[in-house]
Amino acid sequence: MPINVVYIDDEEVLCQLFKEYLHSDEINITVFTDEGPAIEYCNNTKPDMIFIDYRLKKQTGVDVAKAITCISKKILITGELDVTLDKCFEDKIEKPFRLAEIKEYIIKNN
């Protein structure tokens, strides 16, 4: 059974890269560039793991993580040095990251 992963980022190119590289028999990935549909999807489908970028279109990743009420592993992704890890996240990954490391992280931490 594949690991269900969601990636939320306002940069469409990063979403496409994430989806193209990570989608496999082991990982089922859904990407969103808009917070509203992402929050609704996560609350309805309860994915195993959710990666959320810190800077989004209308809200911060922290706001989005708090709006997602399902119990899923939430990982903050940020390129900002001064962002502290909020308690709603299990981990933080700093940009720039390598997609191979993300794939390894997903498989190892599920």
FIPAVEX-422792 format. One line per field, with one value per atom (N, C-alpha, C): residue number from 1; atom name; x, y, z; residue in one letter. Coordinates in nm, 4 decimals, padded with zeros to 6 digits, m for minus. Each point is the difference from the previous one (the first is absolute). Last residue first. Example, Ala and Ser with C-alpha at 12.3 -4.5 7.8 and 13.67 -1.06 7.14 Angstrom:
2
seq = (2;2;2;1;1;1)
atom = (N;CA;C;N;CA;C)
X = (01.2850;00.0820;m00.0770;00.0290;m00.0890;00.0900)
Y = (m00.2250;00.1190;00.1090;m00.5720;00.1190;00.1200)
Z = (00.7080;00.0060;00.0730;m00.0070;00.0000;00.0000)
type = (S;S;S;A;A;A)
***
This chain:
110
seq = (110;110;110;109;109;109;108;108;108;107;107;107;106;106;106;105;105;105;104;104;104;103;103;103;102;102;102;101;101;101;100;100;100;99;99;99;98;98;98;97;97;97;96;96;96;95;95;95;94;94;94;93;93;93;92;92;92;91;91;91;90;90;90;89;89;89;88;88;88;87;87;87;86;86;86;85;85;85;84;84;84;83;83;83;82;82;82;81;81;81;80;80;80;79;79;79;78;78;78;77;77;77;76;76;76;75;75;75;74;74;74;73;73;73;72;72;72;71;71;71;70;70;70;69;69;69;68;68;68;67;67;67;66;66;66;65;65;65;64;64;64;63;63;63;62;62;62;61;61;61;60;60;60;59;59;59;58;58;58;57;57;57;56;56;56;55;55;55;54;54;54;53;53;53;52;52;52;51;51;51;50;50;50;49;49;49;48;48;48;47;47;47;46;46;46;45;45;45;44;44;44;43;43;43;42;42;42;41;41;41;40;40;40;39;39;39;38;38;38;37;37;37;36;36;36;35;35;35;34;34;34;33;33;33;32;32;32;31;31;31;30;30;30;29;29;29;28;28;28;27;27;27;26;26;26;25;25;25;24;24;24;23;23;23;22;22;22;21;21;21;20;20;20;19;19;19;18;18;18;17;17;17;16;16;16;15;15;15;14;14;14;13;13;13;12;12;12;11;11;11;10;10;10;9;9;9;8;8;8;7;7;7;6;6;6;5;5;5;4;4;4;3;3;3;2;2;2;1;1;1)
atom = (N;CA;C;N;CA;C;N;CA;C;N;CA;C;N;CA;C;N;CA;C;N;CA;C;N;CA;C;N;CA;C;N;CA;C;N;CA;C;N;CA;C;N;CA;C;N;CA;C;N;CA;C;N;CA;C;N;CA;C;N;CA;C;N;CA;C;N;CA;C;N;CA;C;N;CA;C;N;CA;C;N;CA;C;N;CA;C;N;CA;C;N;CA;C;N;CA;C;N;CA;C;N;CA;C;N;CA;C;N;CA;C;N;CA;C;N;CA;C;N;CA;C;N;CA;C;N;CA;C;N;CA;C;N;CA;C;N;CA;C;N;CA;C;N;CA;C;N;CA;C;N;CA;C;N;CA;C;N;CA;C;N;CA;C;N;CA;C;N;CA;C;N;CA;C;N;CA;C;N;CA;C;N;CA;C;N;CA;C;N;CA;C;N;CA;C;N;CA;C;N;CA;C;N;CA;C;N;CA;C;N;CA;C;N;CA;C;N;CA;C;N;CA;C;N;CA;C;N;CA;C;N;CA;C;N;CA;C;N;CA;C;N;CA;C;N;CA;C;N;CA;C;N;CA;C;N;CA;C;N;CA;C;N;CA;C;N;CA;C;N;CA;C;N;CA;C;N;CA;C;N;CA;C;N;CA;C;N;CA;C;N;CA;C;N;CA;C;N;CA;C;N;CA;C;N;CA;C;N;CA;C;N;CA;C;N;CA;C;N;CA;C;N;CA;C;N;CA;C;N;CA;C;N;CA;C;N;CA;C;N;CA;C;N;CA;C;N;CA;C;N;CA;C;N;CA;C;N;CA;C;N;CA;C;N;CA;C;N;CA;C;N;CA;C;N;CA;C;N;CA;C;N;CA;C)
X = (00.7775;m00.1417;m00.0302;00.4367;m00.0821;m00.1466;00.3434;00.0563;m00.0954;m00.1098;00.0028;00.0473;00.0040;m00.1377;m00.0004;00.4194;m00.0675;m00.1416;00.2471;00.0550;m00.0708;m00.1053;m00.0514;00.0459;00.1735;m00.1418;m00.0599;00.4398;m00.0060;m00.1449;00.0791;00.0385;m00.0052;m00.0676;m00.1180;00.0310;00.2542;00.0136;m00.1191;00.0454;00.0038;00.0178;00.0861;m00.0347;00.0115;m00.2238;00.0317;00.1407;m00.2007;00.0406;00.0274;m00.3273;00.0995;00.0318;m00.2378;00.0210;00.1096;m00.3949;00.1366;00.0049;m00.3946;00.0884;00.1450;m00.4263;00.0848;00.0850;m00.2889;m00.0895;00.0781;00.2026;m00.0326;m00.0941;00.3505;m00.1210;m00.0336;00.4823;m00.0926;m00.1156;00.2819;00.0097;m00.1096;00.2751;m00.1275;00.0225;00.3328;m00.0492;m00.1354;00.2437;00.0869;m00.0588;m00.2327;00.0245;00.0756;m00.1843;00.1312;00.0386;m00.3515;00.0263;00.1421;m00.4225;00.1092;00.0208;m00.2452;00.0163;00.1179;m00.3438;00.1393;00.0054;m00.3600;00.0153;00.1455;m00.3344;00.1319;00.0119;m00.4830;00.0972;00.1338;m00.5314;00.1259;00.0894;m00.3870;00.0248;00.1347;m00.1769;m00.0343;00.0256;00.1612;m00.0137;m00.0186;00.0852;m00.1335;m00.0261;00.4253;m00.0972;m00.1429;00.3533;00.0148;m00.1023;00.0259;m00.0579;00.0056;00.2115;m00.1457;m00.0700;00.4673;m00.0463;m00.1517;00.2241;m00.0123;m00.0492;m00.1428;00.1271;m00.0271;m00.3120;00.0276;00.1419;m00.1847;m00.0829;00.0345;00.2656;m00.0666;m00.0692;00.4114;m00.1035;m00.0700;00.4550;m00.0571;m00.0971;00.2019;m00.0296;m00.0687;m00.0541;00.0945;m00.0401;m00.1057;m00.0604;00.1094;m00.1305;00.1101;m00.0606;m00.1953;m00.0293;00.1224;m00.1830;00.1031;m00.0329;m00.3035;00.0983;00.0991;m00.5124;00.1231;00.0965;m00.5232;00.0948;00.1260;m00.4311;00.0655;00.1013;m00.2698;m00.0919;00.0677;00.2426;m00.0976;m00.0959;00.3165;00.0670;m00.0987;m00.1618;00.0410;00.0614;m00.1064;m00.1211;00.0361;00.3504;m00.0529;m00.1215;00.1759;00.0938;m00.0512;m00.2315;m00.0241;00.0916;00.0825;m00.1378;m00.0304;00.4319;m00.0216;m00.1398;00.2915;m00.0964;m00.0369;00.2786;00.0602;m00.0899;00.0861;m00.0898;00.0803;00.0315;00.0598;m00.1057;00.0847;m00.0949;00.0590;00.1799;00.0147;m00.1043;00.1650;m00.1082;00.0013;00.3757;m00.0466;m00.1077;00.2095;00.0128;m00.0641;00.0255;m00.0833;00.0005;00.0995;00.0465;m00.0996;00.1514;m00.1110;00.0532;00.2885;m00.0342;m00.1112;00.1770;00.1109;m00.0455;m00.3148;00.0652;00.1090;m00.2257;m00.0914;00.0709;00.2376;m00.0314;m00.0819;00.0796;00.1212;m00.0234;m00.3478;00.0152;00.1228;m00.0699;m00.1052;00.0137;00.2797;00.0415;m00.1032;m00.1068;00.1122;00.0474;m00.3351;m00.0501;00.1120;m00.0371;00.0794;m00.0378;m00.1803;m00.0572;00.0785;m00.0774;00.0977;m00.0611;m00.0745;m00.0670;00.1066;m00.0815;00.0994;m00.0733;m00.1118;m00.0468;00.1148;m00.0723;00.0738;m00.0648;m00.0535;m00.0715;00.0631;00.1840;m00.0040;m00.0675;m00.1019;00.0880;m00.0190;m00.0511;m00.0839;00.0886)
Y = (00.6925;m00.0351;m00.1197;00.2252;00.0549;m00.0338;m00.1414;m00.0264;00.0390;00.0965;m00.1449;m00.0350;00.4565;m00.0526;m00.1486;00.2129;00.0441;m00.0601;m00.0619;m00.0826;00.0319;00.2721;m00.1354;m00.0942;00.4329;00.0028;m00.1399;00.0651;00.0027;00.0004;00.0327;m00.1342;m00.0090;00.4186;m00.0863;m00.1430;00.4370;m00.0925;m00.0942;00.5347;m00.1414;m00.0826;00.5467;m00.0938;m00.1435;00.1980;00.0171;00.0564;m00.3057;00.1309;m00.0055;m00.2689;m00.0219;00.1355;m00.2178;00.1126;m00.0379;m00.2588;00.0190;00.1224;m00.1377;m00.1025;00.0242;00.3653;m00.0716;m00.1040;00.3043;m00.0751;m00.0794;00.3051;m00.1322;m00.0818;00.3661;00.0032;m00.1419;00.2207;m00.1107;00.0079;00.4301;m00.1055;m00.1031;00.3735;m00.0651;m00.1108;00.3021;00.0362;m00.0628;m00.0509;m00.0432;00.0226;m00.1116;00.1101;m00.0489;m00.2569;00.0519;00.1141;m00.4558;00.1432;00.0313;m00.3915;00.0227;00.1505;m00.3791;00.1357;00.0043;m00.4119;00.0411;00.1385;m00.3821;00.1268;00.0433;m00.4648;00.0575;00.1250;m00.1417;m00.0391;00.0582;m00.0018;m00.0396;m00.0608;00.3937;m00.1443;m00.0283;00.4456;m00.0621;m00.1502;00.4794;m00.1420;m00.0771;00.4561;m00.0170;m00.1443;00.1378;00.0070;m00.0188;00.0201;m00.1210;m00.0017;00.3876;m00.1118;m00.1274;00.3811;00.0195;m00.1171;00.0054;m00.0273;00.0141;00.1165;m00.1441;m00.0390;00.4783;m00.0682;m00.1499;00.3218;m00.0336;m00.0534;00.1375;00.0787;m00.0185;m00.2058;00.1159;00.0898;m00.2819;m00.0361;00.1262;m00.1872;00.1176;m00.0458;m00.3440;00.1060;00.1199;m00.5200;00.1104;00.1106;m00.5352;00.1326;00.1057;m00.5706;00.0958;00.1357;m00.4870;00.1256;00.0907;m00.5604;00.1006;00.1246;m00.3716;m00.0462;00.1107;00.1197;m00.0587;m00.0415;00.1323;m00.0391;m00.0683;00.2016;m00.1252;m00.0529;00.4131;m00.1029;m00.1338;00.3915;m00.0321;m00.1104;00.1625;m00.0685;m00.0400;00.2584;m00.1336;m00.0786;00.4538;m00.0813;m00.1446;00.3125;m00.0235;m00.0928;00.1442;m00.0908;m00.0361;00.3254;m00.1371;m00.1019;00.4558;m00.0422;m00.1426;00.2223;m00.0492;m00.0578;00.0023;00.0870;m00.0625;m00.2128;00.1331;00.0993;m00.5752;00.1150;00.1291;m00.5941;00.1317;00.1100;m00.5705;00.0998;00.1362;m00.5557;00.1408;00.0875;m00.5304;00.0659;00.1459;m00.4285;00.1320;00.0532;m00.4319;00.0156;00.1276;m00.1083;m00.1035;00.0123;00.4536;m00.1346;m00.1013;00.5695;m00.0921;m00.1349;00.3872;m00.0858;m00.1011;00.3318;m00.0769;m00.1039;00.3009;m00.0824;m00.0891;00.3131;m00.1033;m00.0942;00.3741;m00.0904;m00.1176;00.3493;m00.0780;m00.1057;00.3060;m00.0933;m00.0884;00.3428;m00.1013;m00.1044;00.3747;m00.0918;m00.1106;00.3387;m00.0781;m00.1009;00.3212;m00.1095;m00.0908;00.3064;m00.0047;m00.1239;00.0949;00.0928;00.0039;m00.4231;00.1051;00.0917;m00.5009;00.1285;00.1083;m00.5749;00.1074;00.1293;m00.5418;00.1269;00.1002;m00.5805;00.1216;00.1197;m00.5643;00.1159;00.1281;m00.5234;00.1066;00.1197;m00.5168;00.1177;00.0978;m00.5511;00.1181;00.1246)
Z = (00.7696;m00.0071;00.0880;m00.0985;00.1081;m00.0077;m00.3299;00.1334;00.1126;m00.4559;00.0206;00.1415;m00.1279;m00.0034;00.0336;m00.0496;00.1222;00.0076;m00.3952;00.1079;00.1317;m00.3613;m00.0236;00.1114;m00.0002;00.0362;m00.0153;m00.1439;00.1458;00.0489;m00.4597;00.0442;00.1521;m00.2084;m00.0058;00.0426;00.1864;m00.1126;00.0030;00.1815;00.0365;m00.1268;00.1976;m00.1058;00.0505;00.3053;m00.1416;m00.0095;00.4200;m00.0510;m00.1491;00.3747;m00.1051;m00.0607;00.4824;m00.0916;m00.0986;00.3601;m00.0480;m00.0907;00.2310;00.0553;m00.0382;00.0736;m00.0951;00.0718;00.2283;m00.0892;m00.1058;00.3269;00.0543;m00.0887;m00.2026;00.0820;00.0432;m00.1480;m00.0229;00.0980;m00.1920;00.1002;m00.0247;m00.3196;00.0291;00.1020;m00.2264;00.1324;00.0370;m00.4305;00.1088;00.1387;m00.4974;00.0924;00.1223;m00.3666;m00.0356;00.0923;00.0504;m00.0027;m00.0441;00.1302;m00.0944;m00.0096;00.3637;m00.0510;m00.0950;00.1524;m00.0095;m00.0640;00.2535;m00.0707;00.0073;00.0605;00.0245;m00.0850;00.1668;m00.1017;00.0404;00.1617;00.0626;m00.1080;m00.0713;00.0010;00.0655;m00.0858;00.1279;00.0055;m00.2482;m00.0356;00.1301;00.0213;m00.0579;m00.0433;00.1680;00.1091;m00.0497;m00.3145;00.0826;00.1131;m00.2670;m00.0751;00.0841;00.1723;m00.0019;m00.0688;m00.0124;00.1369;00.0074;m00.3971;00.0148;00.1384;m00.1707;00.0217;00.0094;m00.3074;00.1390;00.0139;m00.4242;00.0908;00.1471;m00.3663;m00.0603;00.1024;00.1872;m00.0960;m00.0486;00.2986;m00.0675;m00.1074;00.2550;00.0973;m00.0641;m00.1692;m00.0119;00.0971;00.0446;m00.0163;m00.0055;m00.0222;m00.0070;m00.0317;00.2129;m00.0688;00.0099;00.0605;00.0211;m00.0829;00.0244;00.0980;00.0381;m00.1579;m00.0548;00.1116;m00.0329;00.1049;m00.0554;m00.2020;m00.0402;00.1016;00.0557;m00.0497;m00.0260;00.1438;00.1040;m00.0427;m00.3145;00.1110;00.1094;m00.3652;m00.0440;00.1168;00.0739;m00.0147;m00.0374;00.0146;00.1349;m00.0066;m00.4088;00.0676;00.1393;m00.2648;m00.0435;00.0693;00.1180;00.0279;m00.0433;m00.0977;00.1348;00.0248;m00.4664;00.0682;00.1345;m00.3207;00.0022;00.0723;00.0042;m00.0012;m00.0004;m00.0825;00.0224;m00.0115;00.0971;m00.0469;00.0343;m00.0395;00.0380;m00.0662;00.1488;m00.0741;00.0439;00.0220;00.0450;m00.0942;m00.0645;00.1450;00.0525;m00.4663;00.0614;00.1523;m00.2282;m00.0328;00.0569;m00.0219;m00.0245;m00.0475;00.0832;00.1127;m00.0262;m00.3267;00.0544;00.1024;m00.2091;m00.1015;00.0587;00.2852;m00.0494;m00.0981;00.1650;00.1097;m00.0518;m00.2968;00.0237;00.1075;m00.0802;m00.1116;00.0175;00.3143;00.0117;m00.1101;m00.0173;00.1058;00.0198;m00.3044;m00.0513;00.1051;00.1121;m00.0825;m00.0515;00.4482;m00.1225;m00.0806;00.4342;m00.0976;m00.1307;00.3487;m00.0288;m00.1048;00.2823;m00.0178;m00.0155;m00.0189;m00.0021;m00.0329;00.1893;m00.0563;00.0092;00.0102;00.0338;m00.0687;00.1287;m00.0540;00.0526;m00.0953;00.1005;m00.0653;m00.1697;m00.0085;00.1168;m00.0148;00.0000;00.0000)
type = (N;N;N;N;N;N;K;K;K;I;I;I;I;I;I;Y;Y;Y;E;E;E;K;K;K;I;I;I;E;E;E;A;A;A;L;L;L;R;R;R;F;F;F;P;P;P;K;K;K;E;E;E;I;I;I;K;K;K;D;D;D;E;E;E;F;F;F;C;C;C;K;K;K;D;D;D;L;L;L;T;T;T;V;V;V;D;D;D;L;L;L;E;E;E;G;G;G;T;T;T;I;I;I;L;L;L;I;I;I;K;K;K;K;K;K;S;S;S;I;I;I;C;C;C;T;T;T;I;I;I;A;A;A;K;K;K;A;A;A;V;V;V;D;D;D;V;V;V;G;G;G;T;T;T;Q;Q;Q;K;K;K;K;K;K;L;L;L;R;R;R;Y;Y;Y;D;D;D;I;I;I;F;F;F;I;I;I;M;M;M;D;D;D;P;P;P;K;K;K;T;T;T;N;N;N;N;N;N;C;C;C;Y;Y;Y;E;E;E;I;I;I;A;A;A;P;P;P;G;G;G;E;E;E;D;D;D;T;T;T;F;F;F;V;V;V;T;T;T;I;I;I;N;N;N;I;I;I;E;E;E;D;D;D;S;S;S;H;H;H;L;L;L;Y;Y;Y;E;E;E;K;K;K;F;F;F;L;L;L;Q;Q;Q;C;C;C;L;L;L;V;V;V;E;E;E;E;E;E;D;D;D;D;D;D;I;I;I;Y;Y;Y;V;V;V;V;V;V;N;N;N;I;I;I;P;P;P;M;M;M)
***
